[in-house]
């Protein structure tokens, strides 16, 4: 009873003195978007690099391997997601297409994909199977799509940008909600390029028209964050060893955003 009376007296005194609650301080520098805050709250999620490279034992495929090599006969995306869930993960990103250009979904824009492999008799769609498994286990789905394509004959030309965005459109409209879109910073170099064994160089700052591509992502998946070397939503920490500085505030702001 005494404590209640004391509390009432303090409240009365506060009101009599005309004191106001202090206002929250104004933000200093860039502030996170709602999507960035939600991404931070995920804390941990998985990343799957499973593709043609799994069968050729190459980190970066050249783009010249026969689709017949891809045949994961024991593949079970439900097993993956069950283990991710048990490990406390909240989502998973799949490398839908790495630098070799081989697509884990039956893209309408190339034959260099699972539809030309013996897996599921050419009727497989690994992105679909993972999306369904993620939904079953309550995990978020993310997509990695390599800007560099060492298989496509038009890489390095303006026509390839249309191809790249067509594939991005497929991935961001056919598989439900996507929480993150990942763009790698490796761009240009030696490749197979539709049978042309040569080296092609591009200006990674301008070639892909990143503002236009980022705008497409936000149009198709407005709640997704975009990862690249420099953002615009999630940026690379600067190394592939998995370490960052003791404090690593993500306050980088750039007028022009481009991977690399």
N, C-alpha and C positions, 0 to 999 in steps of 0.2 A: 504493500500500500504506500509506504514512504517513497519507494522508487517511482511509483506512478505519479505521485504528487510532485516530486522533483522534476520529472520530465515535463509535466504540464506547466510548471513555473518557468522552465527554460524556454519552452515554446512561446509562452506569453512574452517573456523578455525579448526574445528574438523578433517577435512581431512589433513590439512597442518601439524598439530602437530603429525600425524601418530598414533593417539590414536586408540585402538581397543576396540570393545565392550567387556565387561567383560564376561568371560565364566561362564556358570551355575555351581554352586557348585556340587561336586560329592556327590552321595547318601551316607548317614550314616546309616549303618545297613540294615536290610531287606527292600526291596522296593516292592510295590504291583504289581501284574501282571495286564495285561489288563482286564482279567476277574474279578479280585477283584475290580478294579476301576469302572467297569460297574455295579458291584453289589452295591457298595457304592452309586452310582448315582440313584439307584432305590428308596432309602430313605424309602419307606413304601410299605409293601405288606401284604397280609392276610395269615392266617394259619388256616386250617380247620381240626378239629379233630371230624370226624363224622363216626361212624362205629357201630359195634355190641354194643359197650359200651353205645351208645346213647339210646338203648332200655333196657339195663340192669342196668343203673345208676351206673356203675362202672368205675373208672378211668383206672384201669389196669385189663382187663379181664383175666380169668384163662385159657381160651382156651377150655372150656368144654361146651359152650353154643350151642344150636341147631341153625343151620343157618336159620331155619324157623322163628326165632324171628326177623330177619332183613327184614323189609317191610316198607320202607319210601314211602308210597303211594302218598304223595303230593310233593315229591322231585322235585325241579326245579333248576338245576344248572345255568340256564340263569338268574334267579332271584338273585342268589348269586353274579354272576359276574356283573350284572347291578348295584347292591348296592356297590360292591367293587369299581367299576369304578367311581360312583358318590362320593364316599368317598375319591377319590384321590389315591387309591391303584394302583400299577403298575404290580402286579402279585399275585399269590396265590399258597401256598403249601398245598397239600392234604396228609393226613395220609392214604396211600394206604393199609398199613398193620401195625397194632399196635402189642403190645406184645402178644395179645391173638391169633395171627396168622390168623385171619379172613381177607380175601382178598376182596377188593372192586372192583376187576376186575376178570373176569373168567379165572384165571390162569390154564394153562394146567398141572401144577405140583401138584395140590391139589384139593380136593373136598370141602375143608373148605373155601368156597367163595360164592359170590353172585349167582353163578350158581346153588347152592343148596337151594336158598331162594325163597319165593313166589314173591319177587319184580320183576316186569317186566316178570312174569311167568318163572323165571329162566334164562332169556335172557338178563339181565341187565349188564351194565358195567359203573360203576360210574366214573371211571377214564376217559373213552371215553366221557361221557356226559360233564364232567368238561372241558376236553381238547377242545371240540368243542365250549363250551360256552366262554372259554378264547379267542379262536381265533376270535369269533364273536365280543367280546368287547375289543379286543386289549390288553389282559392281558397275562403276562408270566406265564407258568405253572411249578411248582416245585413238587417233589415227596419225601415223607417220607416213608422209608421202615425200619421197626424195625429189627435189627439184631437178637434180642431175639424172639423166637417163642415158646409160651407155649402150643401150640397144636401139633406141629410136632413131630412124634415119634423118629426121628433121631437127634433131637437137642442134641448137645454135642458130636456128632461124626463127622468124616471127611465128611461123606456123606451129612450132612446138609449144609456144605459150598457150595457144588455143587448146592443143592436145592436153597439156598439163592441167588447165582449168576444167576441161571436160571431165577428166578423171577425178579431180577434186570435187566436182559437182556430183558425180556418182557416189563417192564415198560419204559425202555430207548430206545426201538426200535419201539414201536407200537403207540406212542401218540405224535409224532412230537418233536419239540425242547423243551428241559427241561433246565430251567435256574439254578436250584439248586437241589441237592440231599442231603437229610437230614438223618443222621444216629444217632440214639439215643444211649446214653451211658449206659442204663439199660441192663444188661446182666446176665443171669443165675439166678436160684432160683426155687421156687416151681412152679409146672405147671401140666397140664393134660397129655401132651406128648403122644398123641395117645392112651390115656386111662390109661397110667401109672401115677397114682397120686403120684408124688414124687418130690424131689428136685435134680436139676442137676446144678453143678458148672462148670464154664469154666474159663480159663485164658484169660481175655478180651484183654490182650496185644498181645497174639499170636494166639488164637484160630481161629479168622476170617481171618488171613493173610491179614491185611488191605492194605499193599502195593499192593497186587495183586488185591484186590477189587477196590481200588482207580484207579488203572491202567485200569481196565475194564470200569469204569465210564468215564474216560478221552478218552478212545477209542470210546465209543458209543456216548458220548455227550461232545465233546472237549471244548465247550464254557460254560459248566455248572460248578458252584462252588460246592464244597463238604463241608457240615457242619458236625461237630461232636464236642465232648468236646474239642478236641485239633486241629481241622482243618482237612485237610491241607490248605483249602482256607478260610473258615469262622469258627471261634471258638465260643464256648459257653461263655457267659459273666460270668458264675460261679454261677448263682442263677436263680430261676424261678419267682422271684418277679418283674422282668423287669427293674431293676436299675443297673447302672454301676457307676464307679467313675467319678468324675468331668472331668477328662481327662482319656481316655482309649484307648491308641494307640495299635493297633493290630500288634505288632512287634515280636510276639512269633515265634521262628524258632526251629524246632526239627528235629533231624536226623531220628527218627522213629515216625511216626504219627499213632495214634490209638485212637478211641473214648473211653472216660473214663479216 
